[in-house]
Amino acid sequence: MDDDAEYQKLRRNMQGAQGSREGHPGSNDGISTVIYSAEGEELTINCEAESESSGQRDQWSRGVEFLFSCIALSVGLGNVWRFPFIALENGGGAFLIPYVIVLLLIGRPVYYLEVIIGQFSSRGCIRAFDMAPIMRGIAYGQVYSTALATTYYACIMALTIRYLVASFSEVLPWTYCLVEWGKSCVATGATAANDSSIVQGVSSAELFFTQTVLREPESLDDNGLGTPSWDLVLCLLATWVIIGTILSKGIRSSGKASYFLALFPYVIMIVLLIRAVTLPGAWQGIVYFLKPQWSQLLNPHVWYAAITQMFFSLAICFGTLVMYASFNDFNKNVHKDVIIITTIDSLTSILAGCIIFGILGNLAFETNTKDISQVVKGGAGLAFISYPEAIAKFKYLPQLFAVLFFFMLLVLGIGSNIGMASAVVNVVKDRFTHLPHWLLAVSASIIGFLCGLVYMTPGGQFVLNLVDFYGCTFIALVLAIAELLAVGWIYGVKRICSDIEFMLNVKTSFYWRICWAIVAPGLMFLVLVYMLFSYEPLTYRGVQYPPVYYMAGWIIWGLGVLQLPFWALVTIYQQPGKTFGSKFGLAMQPTANWGPLQTQKFEAYIIHRKREADFKSPRGGYLFDNIFG
């Protein structure tokens, strides 16, 4: 019987089963029915695919909205704030080569893989792991990590609003020194005289950030975190009002907003780049950034920093890309989108690095500091110290450029935060479909605001640094390795390539196959081993935390990573087998309803899978066949 006849028979069988569905023990979450192919072979189809497809799942209004939304998500604070200070801490130009290599071997392949999974399944990140149910804890851990990142990204946005308001002052408040800051303060205003008698000083921009905005203590030993600053609390409230408003409108609203969120920041960045390169000493800073230090290529810590930065920069392994791609048209060719997004993201990071290091070169010139890496301290403050330094030196309308810059930073933060918060909200929405979207958005915003109050205390940056390491960076690395093992070896590279061929009608090259199966998980595993063996207690600005904070950090990490074994045991327990071995085997297999969400495509996919089994015999051993089969 030909494929059309077989397809029609499959369809009649499914329609005939609509009135009397029976629960199938092999399905983890749905109702299945057993039908028979033309050859009499038993096929199990989960009828929940029909019911899910009848629901109103949002989609992008236009295909280009996915592209711009991903650019707005990936090109954000991770590029403008995090990338420059990570590069600063890892030798400037020494960081660029590992970063580009990691982009090609890990960043781009993982990005493409997650987009493919989301588009193929039309499911959020939790349900996407129906492909390997035993590994569903990966998605729960990623959502947990994403929620943590959302809270402290909102903190950065609150600081941005604080600076945005200050930018309307008649004289920019970070351009002059206050008496209480001491004689070592170096004013950064355009008209400030350069006192050559100062051997080394501290810029007024840095002191304004640490002493006036944050009221930051030297350590947490004496007074702890302190009480939240009321002005920062109001800024945090404004941040979550903005996020909640956009979230409540759904994916179509954020898609339309993505045009502005993705394009506007580049206008301001180009203006700042032009200004930065015209400052005295700027080229020394840019050369420091771009000149490779070949000896650093053998430093494992630089590779670790490049990999973790790639997670943040591209937003991979946090569940957001799977969620965004799930709103795509099933047959959208996303290969070009992935190349464009990952290239733009990396170029933006380098552009931001040139701006920052140009400013740092000027700061070194102004403060008579020879070592550019010692000009300012790293951390979140870099964006609120170095960029304001450049703005302060504008001879004409510095307030206007300050407003534009911090508005740009706010836009970047919104683009990233909307994506992360949407991933969390959609996980809850997929589970509790009866709840209205606006209620989930408002609830998430309120919880995010309350959690974010801890960052608004004088010791808030200490907490941000702690959560960034234990709750995001460390967790992301562990779960990313597990994700690639789940997709590449449990589900199988061979099958994911077959799915791509069914969905896009394209063959997957060996580059993607080898990266997914061997290179990406292998490099990340080596970096994880190095990290564990070279672990030292986390510090912030060279200051160690009290013991209770380290304990809290490990608890935060444990809550994320332990999702993996917890949900694995739950999934194994739910399987219908009588022995642990049989239950384990079922938990390793895709659920009965795994495949395209739309019923017609799901039926065609069943035929495609059967045809693959009939006509493609394994070549060589499992290792060879999984990669090259």
Solvent accessible surface area in square Angstrom, and as a share of the most:
residue,aa,sasa,rsa
1,M,144,0.64
2,D,93,0.48
3,D,68,0.35
4,D,108,0.56
5,A,39,0.30
6,E,13,0.06
7,Y,35,0.13
8,Q,88,0.39
9,K,67,0.28
10,L,1,0.00
11,R,75,0.27
12,R,149,0.54
13,N,46,0.24
14,M,3,0.01
15,Q,98,0.44
16,G,64,0.62
17,A,15,0.11
18,Q,66,0.29
19,G,79,0.76
20,S,85,0.55
21,R,75,0.27
22,E,134,0.60
23,G,62,0.59
24,H,50,0.22
25,P,91,0.57
26,G,24,0.23
27,S,16,0.11
28,N,33,0.17
29,D,52,0.27
30,G,29,0.28
31,I,79,0.40
32,S,1,0.01
33,T,19,0.11
34,V,60,0.34
35,I,7,0.03
36,Y,113,0.43
37,S,2,0.01
38,A,33,0.25
39,E,115,0.52
40,G,50,0.48
41,E,90,0.40
42,E,101,0.45
43,L,27,0.13
44,T,38,0.22
45,I,0,0.00
46,N,0,0.00
47,C,0,0.00
48,E,38,0.17
49,A,0,0.00
50,E,58,0.26
51,S,57,0.37
52,E,40,0.18
53,S,41,0.26
54,S,81,0.52
55,G,41,0.39
56,Q,178,0.79
57,R,72,0.26
58,D,46,0.24
59,Q,69,0.31
60,W,20,0.07
61,S,50,0.32
62,R,166,0.61
63,G,38,0.37
64,V,61,0.35
65,E,3,0.01
66,F,0,0.00
67,L,27,0.14
68,F,35,0.14
69,S,4,0.03
70,C,0,0.00
71,I,11,0.05
72,A,5,0.04
73,L,6,0.03
74,S,2,0.01
75,V,5,0.03
76,G,0,0.00
77,L,1,0.00
78,G,3,0.03
79,N,0,0.00
80,V,1,0.01
81,W,3,0.01
82,R,8,0.03
83,F,0,0.00
84,P,0,0.00
85,F,18,0.08
86,I,17,0.09
87,A,0,0.00
88,L,9,0.04
89,E,105,0.47
90,N,9,0.05
91,G,17,0.16
92,G,0,0.00
93,G,0,0.00
94,A,1,0.00
95,F,0,0.00
96,L,21,0.10
97,I,43,0.22
98,P,0,0.00
99,Y,0,0.00
100,V,64,0.37
101,I,62,0.31
102,V,1,0.00
103,L,11,0.05
104,L,75,0.37
105,L,55,0.28
106,I,0,0.00
107,G,0,0.00
108,R,34,0.12
109,P,0,0.00
110,V,0,0.00
111,Y,0,0.00
112,Y,7,0.03
113,L,1,0.00
114,E,1,0.01
115,V,0,0.00
116,I,0,0.00
117,I,10,0.05
118,G,0,0.00
119,Q,0,0.00
120,F,1,0.00
121,S,0,0.00
122,S,6,0.04
123,R,8,0.03
124,G,3,0.03
125,C,3,0.02
126,I,18,0.09
127,R,46,0.17
128,A,2,0.01
129,F,14,0.06
130,D,0,0.00
131,M,1,0.01
132,A,0,0.00
133,P,0,0.00
134,I,10,0.05
135,M,28,0.13
136,R,25,0.09
137,G,0,0.00
138,I,0,0.00
139,A,0,0.00
140,Y,63,0.24
141,G,0,0.00
142,Q,4,0.02
143,V,18,0.10
144,Y,53,0.20
145,S,1,0.01
146,T,0,0.00
147,A,36,0.28
148,L,37,0.18
149,A,1,0.01
150,T,8,0.04
151,T,17,0.10
152,Y,0,0.00
153,Y,8,0.03
154,A,0,0.00
155,C,0,0.00
156,I,0,0.00
157,M,1,0.00
158,A,0,0.00
159,L,1,0.00
160,T,1,0.00
161,I,19,0.10
162,R,44,0.16
163,Y,0,0.00
164,L,28,0.14
165,V,97,0.56
166,A,8,0.06
167,S,0,0.00
168,F,145,0.61
169,S,42,0.27
170,E,160,0.72
171,V,87,0.50
172,L,4,0.02
173,P,23,0.14
174,W,0,0.00
175,T,16,0.09
176,Y,91,0.35
177,C,48,0.29
178,L,65,0.32
179,V,145,0.84
180,E,133,0.60
181,W,25,0.09
182,G,41,0.40
183,K,199,0.84
184,S,54,0.35
185,C,13,0.08
186,V,17,0.09
187,A,36,0.28
188,T,5,0.03
189,G,15,0.14
190,A,45,0.35
191,T,139,0.81
192,A,40,0.31
193,A,96,0.74
194,N,72,0.37
195,D,72,0.38
196,S,99,0.64
197,S,89,0.57
198,I,42,0.21
199,V,126,0.73
200,Q,108,0.48
201,G,12,0.12
202,V,51,0.29
203,S,6,0.04
204,S,0,0.00
205,A,0,0.00
206,E,16,0.07
207,L,24,0.12
208,F,9,0.04
209,F,4,0.02
210,T,18,0.10
211,Q,84,0.38
212,T,52,0.30
213,V,2,0.01
214,L,4,0.02
215,R,116,0.42
216,E,15,0.07
217,P,37,0.23
218,E,129,0.58
219,S,29,0.19
220,L,7,0.04
221,D,97,0.50
222,D,129,0.67
223,N,134,0.69
224,G,24,0.23
225,L,41,0.21
226,G,41,0.40
227,T,102,0.59
228,P,59,0.37
229,S,9,0.06
230,W,188,0.66
231,D,37,0.19
232,L,1,0.01
233,V,33,0.19
234,L,98,0.49
235,C,13,0.08
236,L,0,0.00
237,L,82,0.41
238,A,39,0.30
239,T,0,0.00
240,W,10,0.04
241,V,88,0.51
242,I,53,0.27
243,I,0,0.00
244,G,10,0.10
245,T,74,0.43
246,I,32,0.16
247,L,7,0.04
248,S,32,0.21
249,K,133,0.56
250,G,13,0.12
251,I,10,0.05
252,R,114,0.42
253,S,37,0.24
254,S,9,0.06
255,G,0,0.00
256,K,117,0.49
257,A,32,0.25
258,S,2,0.01
259,Y,70,0.26
260,F,97,0.40
261,L,16,0.08
262,A,3,0.02
263,L,102,0.51
264,F,39,0.16
265,P,1,0.01
266,Y,48,0.18
267,V,91,0.52
268,I,10,0.05
269,M,2,0.01
270,I,93,0.47
271,V,50,0.29
272,L,2,0.01
273,L,46,0.23
274,I,107,0.54
275,R,54,0.20
276,A,0,0.00
277,V,39,0.23
278,T,85,0.50
279,L,8,0.04
280,P,73,0.46
281,G,20,0.20
282,A,0,0.00
283,W,148,0.52
284,Q,119,0.53
285,G,0,0.00
286,I,8,0.04
287,V,81,0.47
288,Y,54,0.20
289,F,0,0.00
290,L,79,0.39
291,K,131,0.56
292,P,45,0.28
293,Q,66,0.29
294,W,166,0.58
295,S,89,0.57
296,Q,54,0.24
297,L,43,0.21
298,L,159,0.79
299,N,53,0.27
300,P,61,0.38
301,H,83,0.37
302,V,1,0.01
303,W,57,0.20
304,Y,19,0.07
305,A,5,0.04
306,A,0,0.00
307,I,2,0.01
308,T,4,0.02
309,Q,0,0.00
310,M,0,0.00
311,F,1,0.00
312,F,17,0.07
313,S,0,0.00
314,L,0,0.00
315,A,10,0.08
316,I,0,0.00
317,C,1,0.01
318,F,9,0.04
319,G,0,0.00
320,T,0,0.00
321,L,0,0.00
322,V,12,0.07
323,M,2,0.01
324,Y,7,0.03
325,A,0,0.00
326,S,3,0.02
327,F,7,0.03
328,N,3,0.01
329,D,86,0.44
330,F,5,0.02
331,N,80,0.41
332,K,42,0.18
333,N,81,0.42
334,V,0,0.00
335,H,67,0.30
336,K,147,0.62
337,D,15,0.08
338,V,0,0.00
339,I,57,0.29
340,I,73,0.37
341,I,0,0.00
342,T,0,0.00
343,T,50,0.29
344,I,52,0.26
345,D,0,0.00
346,S,8,0.05
347,L,109,0.54
348,T,2,0.01
349,S,0,0.00
350,I,45,0.23
351,L,36,0.18
352,A,0,0.00
353,G,0,0.00
354,C,21,0.12
355,I,1,0.00
356,I,1,0.00
357,F,0,0.00
358,G,0,0.00
359,I,1,0.00
360,L,0,0.00
361,G,3,0.03
362,N,1,0.00
363,L,2,0.01
364,A,9,0.07
365,F,105,0.44
366,E,38,0.17
367,T,7,0.04
368,N,66,0.34
369,T,17,0.10
370,K,205,0.87
371,D,68,0.35
372,I,17,0.09
373,S,29,0.19
374,Q,116,0.52
375,V,24,0.14
376,V,8,0.04
377,K,104,0.44
378,G,25,0.24
379,G,13,0.13
380,A,4,0.03
381,G,8,0.08
382,L,1,0.00
383,A,1,0.01
384,F,0,0.00
385,I,6,0.03
386,S,0,0.00
387,Y,2,0.01
388,P,0,0.00
389,E,0,0.00
390,A,0,0.00
391,I,0,0.00
392,A,4,0.03
393,K,18,0.08
394,F,17,0.07
395,K,159,0.68
396,Y,175,0.67
397,L,115,0.57
398,P,29,0.18
399,Q,53,0.23
400,L,86,0.43
401,F,51,0.21
402,A,0,0.00
403,V,31,0.18
404,L,56,0.28
405,F,0,0.00
406,F,0,0.00
407,F,74,0.31
408,M,1,0.00
409,L,1,0.00
410,L,11,0.06
411,V,4,0.02
412,L,3,0.01
413,G,0,0.00
414,I,14,0.07
415,G,4,0.04
416,S,6,0.04
417,N,0,0.00
418,I,4,0.02
419,G,0,0.00
420,M,16,0.07
421,A,5,0.04
422,S,9,0.06
423,A,2,0.01
424,V,33,0.19
425,V,3,0.02
426,N,16,0.08
427,V,23,0.13
428,V,56,0.32
429,K,59,0.25
430,D,43,0.22
431,R,171,0.62
432,F,86,0.36
433,T,110,0.64
434,H,144,0.64
435,L,53,0.26
436,P,58,0.36
437,H,37,0.16
438,W,146,0.51
439,L,67,0.34
440,L,17,0.08
441,A,0,0.00
442,V,64,0.37
443,S,44,0.28
444,A,28,0.22
445,S,10,0.07
446,I,95,0.48
447,I,106,0.54
448,G,6,0.06
449,F,36,0.15
450,L,104,0.52
451,C,69,0.41
452,G,0,0.00
453,L,51,0.26
454,V,52,0.30
455,Y,10,0.04
456,M,0,0.00
457,T,9,0.05
458,P,15,0.09
459,G,0,0.00
460,G,0,0.00
461,Q,4,0.02
462,F,2,0.01
463,V,17,0.09
464,L,8,0.04
465,N,35,0.18
466,L,6,0.03
467,V,8,0.05
468,D,17,0.09
469,F,33,0.14
470,Y,0,0.00
471,G,0,0.00
472,C,0,0.00
473,T,5,0.03
474,F,2,0.01
475,I,0,0.00
476,A,2,0.01
477,L,0,0.00
478,V,27,0.16
479,L,1,0.00
480,A,0,0.00
481,I,16,0.08
482,A,9,0.07
483,E,7,0.03
484,L,1,0.00
485,L,79,0.39
486,A,0,0.00
487,V,2,0.01
488,G,2,0.02
489,W,56,0.20
490,I,49,0.25
491,Y,14,0.05
492,G,5,0.05
493,V,1,0.00
494,K,53,0.23
495,R,52,0.19
496,I,2,0.01
497,C,6,0.04
498,S,9,0.06
499,D,0,0.00
500,I,0,0.00
501,E,44,0.20
502,F,46,0.19
503,M,4,0.02
504,L,21,0.10
505,N,129,0.66
506,V,58,0.33
507,K,150,0.63
508,T,15,0.08
509,S,58,0.37
510,F,118,0.49
511,Y,84,0.32
512,W,15,0.05
513,R,26,0.09
514,I,61,0.31
515,C,4,0.02
516,W,2,0.01
517,A,4,0.03
518,I,89,0.45
519,V,39,0.23
520,A,0,0.00
521,P,9,0.06
522,G,32,0.31
523,L,50,0.25
524,M,0,0.00
525,F,111,0.46
526,L,116,0.58
527,V,13,0.07
528,L,22,0.11
529,V,51,0.29
530,Y,59,0.22
531,M,12,0.05
532,L,97,0.48
533,F,179,0.75
534,S,50,0.33
535,Y,75,0.28
536,E,133,0.60
537,P,67,0.42
538,L,31,0.15
539,T,53,0.31
540,Y,21,0.08
541,R,74,0.27
542,G,68,0.66
543,V,42,0.24
544,Q,105,0.47
545,Y,11,0.04
546,P,20,0.13
547,P,113,0.71
548,V,96,0.55
549,Y,38,0.14
550,Y,33,0.13
551,M,124,0.55
552,A,40,0.31
553,G,0,0.00
554,W,94,0.33
555,I,100,0.51
556,I,33,0.17
557,W,59,0.21
558,G,11,0.11
559,L,94,0.47
560,G,0,0.00
561,V,20,0.12
562,L,111,0.55
563,Q,45,0.20
564,L,36,0.18
565,P,61,0.38
566,F,115,0.48
567,W,64,0.23
568,A,17,0.13
569,L,116,0.58
570,V,41,0.23
571,T,2,0.01
572,I,12,0.06
573,Y,174,0.66
574,Q,107,0.47
575,Q,6,0.03
576,P,60,0.37
577,G,15,0.15
578,K,200,0.85
579,T,84,0.49
580,F,129,0.54
581,G,52,0.50
582,S,49,0.32
583,K,43,0.18
584,F,82,0.34
585,G,28,0.27
586,L,58,0.29
587,A,0,0.00
588,M,63,0.28
589,Q,100,0.44
590,P,41,0.26
591,T,7,0.04
592,A,24,0.19
593,N,0,0.00
594,W,8,0.03
595,G,0,0.00
596,P,0,0.00
597,L,16,0.08
598,Q,57,0.25
599,T,14,0.08
600,Q,114,0.51
601,K,65,0.27
602,F,0,0.00
603,E,1,0.00
604,A,35,0.27
605,Y,2,0.01
606,I,24,0.12
607,I,10,0.05
608,H,18,0.08
609,R,68,0.25
610,K,25,0.10
611,R,91,0.33
612,E,30,0.13
613,A,79,0.61
614,D,87,0.45
615,F,164,0.68
616,K,88,0.37
617,S,87,0.56
618,P,104,0.66
619,R,128,0.47
620,G,67,0.65
621,G,49,0.47
622,Y,138,0.52
623,L,110,0.55
624,F,97,0.40
625,D,14,0.07
626,N,5,0.02
627,I,4,0.02
628,F,55,0.23
629,G,22,0.21
